[in-house]
Amino acid sequence: MTTAPHGTALWHPFADMSEVKAEQFCVTRAEGVWIYDDRGRRYLDGTASLWYANAGHGRTEIIEAAAAQMRELAAYSVFNDFTNPRAEELATRLAGLAPVDDAKIFLTTGGGEAIDTAAKLARLYWARRGHPERTHILSRGSAYHGTNGLGTGIGGIEANRTGFGALLPDAVRVARDDADALRETVERLGAERVAAFFAEPVLGAGGLHPPEPGYLEAVAKICAEHDILFVADSVICGFGRVGTWFGVERWGLRPDMITFAKGVTSGYLPLGGVVVGDRVAEPFWRGTGGAFRHGATYSGHPTVAAAALANLDVLERESLLRRADELEGPLHEALRSLAGHPAVGEVRGGTGLLGAVELAPDLLAEDPGAVPRAQRAVRDRGVVVRPLGTALAVSPPLTITESEIGLITDALREGLDAML
Ligand code: PLP
């Protein structure tokens, strides 16, 4: 725990700086599933940082690939007709892994930028097809689609939209796991005015809710029936988190676009992107759509691409997707062992290496700060978990072992005991 006597100048995302400025948790080093603070204390990283360290920390293969690339060509733009071998190689590799025919890959520097890219592209696609009236973007209640302008407007977490004005007046949210609600909304608005439906396969930051059985298949079908673009936001669910490359293959889905980030580099360098299916790419790649006047300075950054390629090698070589699949049951069982605990309301998960322990309603009613207090109690016992609304979330590196999963539940149990 770092105490900053003169405060800090670093404005932390999503933090109330009036509280954080005096006391921070300073991470100085990481190796495998372990992180170390500035006092040399070791903690099990039960969240893979912000849901991204899929391959674990301190991977020399990834570090060396990035360093070697930096020596050769650290950075160069891929705007207009410029390109570089690593960005090309990465796009080809991702297109080959994606569950989409003839995929094209638009690279960004993170997930929020990927969402804004997909939202703009959805509308531009319809405009170029002669349907500029298709402007509504639909999403799910409690969805998190990043904090860029359009992603903020599309997101379903009310508090994240409040205070910024109407960033996307045409965004419409539908009830979370209710395919009929999507159908009714489409009928009410008129399908001919809807551009796209965005959905996270497993709702992450909105509380960690795996989809109800059949829900994703049903909404994909509704989109297809009404010619609405289906955009899967796999920023969390990709690269093994739910046992597949782009998350959605688990449900047999073939979206029109897939947004990704986080696990694509396991966070070693910032990268995101959009897998664009043939239908959306077609006008732009075959001459009728013109240029997509959109892009970020660091799109296709060669060092970032080299890190991503090395990360994909690690995931493949060590069969980490299969490992996530195999550990999904043990993680869920371990968390479910907390279900009878008096401080626990509900345990969610069972889809990939993702889980959440919801605090008991009376505890939440008594103390509005119960969730961060519980998180600290668990951290004091050597395990990092994430406060997520009314729950504590767990999303470890895919390299975790069953005995380390046991350490997470032991610390959760002891931390929750201390809440009573
Ligand atoms: N979409 C989802 C589902 C996310 O979970 C996140 C981040 O957590 C984002 C988009 C935004 O990604 P980034 O923080 O890289 O902008």
Boltz pocket constraint, residues with backbone or C-beta under 6 A from the ligand:
constraints:
  - pocket:
      binder: B
      contacts: [[A, 50], [A, 109], [A, 110], [A, 111], [A, 112], [A, 113], [A, 115], [A, 144], [A, 145], [A, 146], [A, 147], [A, 200], [A, 204], [A, 205], [A, 233], [A, 234], [A, 235], [A, 236], [A, 261], [A, 262], [A, 272]]
      max_distance: 6.0
